[in-house]
Amino acid sequence: MLLRQQVLIEDWLVDYLKFLAGKYDLSFSEVIRIALCAQFAEMVNLNFPDIKADIDKKKFLRLLKDCEKDKQSCEELHRFISKVYFEARKAIEARMVREKKIKR
């Protein structure tokens, strides 16, 4: 479920997020969600090496390049983005479960 939140973002970052949204035919909000999910999955993995998010960075970059060249290949990118969301959620939930066990 998506919840509306207010976030203050520097103007230079807003410009870049809008640039990415236009370039890859994504919404502004979706670009933010993708960036957050990918980065949080990476951070969880750095802090807890046994919790791995199965996000193939090379494939992600290839799909981005393919999408730049051919808009029809953007479909595969959108499927991959769903996987990024799923993998990030798994990693974050595993980390939160671990944190609750540690605090007890």
C-alpha atoms as one frame of an Amber mdcrd trajectory, in Angstrom:
protein
   0.000   0.000   0.000   1.330   3.405  -0.909   1.085   6.171   1.657   1.408
   9.836   0.897   4.330  11.464   2.692   5.839  14.901   2.517   9.575  14.945
   1.927  11.755  17.995   1.481  14.303  17.493  -1.307  17.031  19.840  -2.481
  16.297  21.494  -5.830  19.300  19.917  -7.591  18.067  16.466  -6.552  14.531
  17.255  -7.711  15.967  18.228 -11.096  17.821  14.920 -11.347  14.811  12.861
 -10.254  12.633  14.607 -12.860  15.320  13.973 -15.469  15.352  10.243 -14.640
  11.557  10.062 -14.585  11.350  11.529 -18.072  14.215   9.507 -19.468  12.838
   6.140 -18.333   9.105   6.864 -18.577   8.575   6.586 -14.813   6.724   8.782
 -12.367   8.633  11.087 -10.052   7.410   9.088  -7.047   8.445   5.806  -8.616
  11.988   7.040  -9.217  12.213   7.935  -5.527  10.826   4.527  -4.495  13.272
   2.680  -6.748  16.239   4.648  -5.427  15.210   4.126  -1.810  14.552   0.419
  -2.234  17.796  -0.255  -4.081  19.854   1.729  -1.589  18.194   0.336   1.527
  18.633  -3.212   0.223  22.319  -2.443  -0.291  22.673  -0.927   3.185  20.998
  -3.912   4.852  23.405  -6.198   3.014  26.401  -4.126   4.154  25.293  -4.228
   7.796  24.081  -7.848   7.716  26.072  -9.769   5.073  23.916 -12.870   5.519
  20.816 -10.945   4.395  21.161 -10.721   0.642  18.821  -8.912  -1.713  18.915
 -10.612  -5.102  19.286  -7.451  -7.189  21.604  -7.848 -10.172  23.142  -4.388
 -10.571  24.701  -5.203 -13.946  21.345  -6.358 -15.291  19.714  -3.207 -13.915
  22.245  -1.006 -15.716  21.824  -3.006 -18.933  18.051  -2.641 -18.778  18.393
   1.111 -18.227  20.656   1.411 -21.275  18.315  -0.746 -23.374  15.360   1.390
 -22.325  17.218   4.532 -23.444  17.666   3.063 -26.929  14.316   1.357 -27.392
  11.142   2.268 -25.506   9.680  -1.218 -26.081  12.447  -2.753 -23.979  11.243
  -0.637 -21.049   8.723  -3.384 -20.259  11.512  -5.630 -19.039  12.850  -2.756
 -16.947   9.435  -2.354 -15.299   9.365  -6.080 -14.461  12.842  -5.789 -12.966
  11.737  -2.809 -10.877   9.035  -5.015  -9.327  11.782  -7.443  -8.364  13.786
  -4.594  -6.792  10.758  -3.697  -4.641  10.251  -7.337  -3.631  13.915  -8.000
  -2.791  14.231  -4.753  -0.841  11.125  -5.562   1.162  12.455  -9.037   2.005
  15.810  -7.633   3.124  14.278  -4.827   5.169  11.763  -7.131   6.869  14.520
  -9.631   7.701  16.598  -6.840   9.211  13.684  -5.548  11.257  12.930  -9.052
  12.565  16.568  -9.383  13.551  16.528  -5.981  15.271  13.481  -6.958  17.336
  15.228 -10.172  18.416  18.323  -8.247  19.456  16.402  -5.741  21.609  14.652
  -8.395  23.689
